[in-house]
């Protein structure tokens, strides 16, 4: 529910705030990902596609959203229904059956995790999303990657988020 509400699509908080309300991005999203095996770390990936002159404001906006989850009851209800509809109409077929089974086993489960998601989503409250954000997102260590023309980037602004390290194309892409 967190992903659908916060950063999942065009109705998400991230998209609505950064792209639609503030016009800071061509595209914006955020996704909390669970580890694929027990013992590995979960992580969040957030993305903003923006112009270099809007980068400081866009980064600040994303940081604010990651820190303080805004309440939007209509968005929450839409997110709940979207998840339930998606699960209800999704079919696991062919090799997906085996892959889903293996993923569940790696997580220590002997059933399809979507069952829990479907059953629990409808009754989840905004308060539960806030608790999740406080426990799993707010205040956690971050790595920020900015890709762009260094001639157009404001490194003084970027330094507000921590040490800035410039990488070569070879370091990024490996060739």
N, C-alpha and C positions, 0 to 999 in steps of 0.2 A: 504494500500500500504506500509505503514511504516513497518508493521510486516513482510510482504513477502520479502521486500527489505533488511531490517536490520537483522532479526533473524529467518525467517520462515523455511528455508529448507537448503538443501545442496548447493544451489546457493546463499545463503544469505551472507551478509557482515561478520557477526559474524562467521559463519561456515568457510567461505573461508579464513578469516584472522587468526583466532585462531587455527583451525584444519589443514587446507590445507597448508597455507603459512608458518606458524610458528611452526606447529607440537606441539602445546601446550596442545591439548585436544583430548580425545577419542570422545567426543561429545560436541557441543556448540550450544546454541540457546538463543534467547531473544524474548520476546513477550510483547507488550503493550496491556493491557486489559481494556476495558471500563467497568464502573460500570453496574451492572445488574438492578439497579433502579436509578431513579432520586434522587439526594441528597447524593449519595454515591461517594466515591473517586475512580478514575481510578488508575491503578498501572502498573508497569513494572516488569516482572520476567525474570531474565537472569540466565543461567545455564552453568557451565563449568564442565565437567567430566575430571579430570586430575590426574596426579601422584603428590604426595606430594612435590617432589623436583621441579616440574614445577609450583607449585601453585602461588608463588609470581609473576612470569612473566605472568602467565595466568590471574591473577587478575588485574595486571597492564594493560594488553592488553585489557581486557573487559572494564575497567574504561576509557581507552583512546577512545575506540569505543563509549561508552555512552556519552562521552564529545564532541568528534569531529566526526561527521558523514562523512565518506569518500565517495567520488563520484566515482561511477562505472556505466557508461552509459549503458553498455551491461546488467549488473545485473538489472538495473532499468527497462529496456524494457522487460526483461524476467519476472520480478515480475509483471509488468502490465498485460502481456499476461496471466500469470498463474492465476491471480485473475479473470480476465474476463472469461477464460476457465472454471474455477472452478464454478463460478456462473452460467454460461450458461448451464453447464451439471448437476448441482445439482438439485435434486428434493426433495421438502418437502412433505412427505407422512405420512399417519396414524396419530399418536398422535403428530408428529412433526408440523402439521398444527396448532393445538391448542397451543402447546408450543411456536411456533414462534409468533403467534398472541398475546399471553399473554406477551411475552418478549417485543414486540413492544409497547404494551399498558403501561407497566411499565416504558418505556422510553419516554412516551408521544407521541408516533407515532400511526398513524392509517393505516400504510402501511408497507411493507417489506423493511427494511433498506438496503437490498442488492441492491435494485433498484438504490439508490443514489450512492452506492459504484461502481456499474457497470458503471453508466453514468459518474461519475467524475474521475475514475481511469485513463482512457486513456489520459486525458489532464493534469494530474498532473505533475508538474516539480520537479526536484531535489531541487530547491529553496524552494518549499512548504514543502518537507520532512525536510529540514534543519530548517525551521521556526517551524515546529512541534517539532522537537527534542529540539530546544532551549527553547521553551515554556513549554514542558511537561516532558522532561527527564533530560537535562543538569542542574546540580546544585540542583536537588531535593534531599530530604532526602533519605537515603538508609539504609536498614537493610541487612547485609551480613551474610549468614549462610554457615558455612564450616563444613562438616561432614567428619570425617576421624579419623585415629588412632592418638591420641594426642602425642604419642611418635615420630611420623614422621612429625608433623606440626611445622613450625617455627613461634612461637608466637610473636617474636620480629617483624617479617615482617607483621603479621596480625595486630599488634598494630598500624601500620601506617595508617590504615583505621578507627581507633577509638577504643573505649573501647572493650576489648575482655572478653566475659563471657563464661565460660565453663559450659555446661549443662550435666546432667546425662541422661542416656537412658530413665529413667522414665519421666523426664521433657520433652523430645522430643516426645516420643511415648505414654506416659500416662499409662504405665504399667511396 
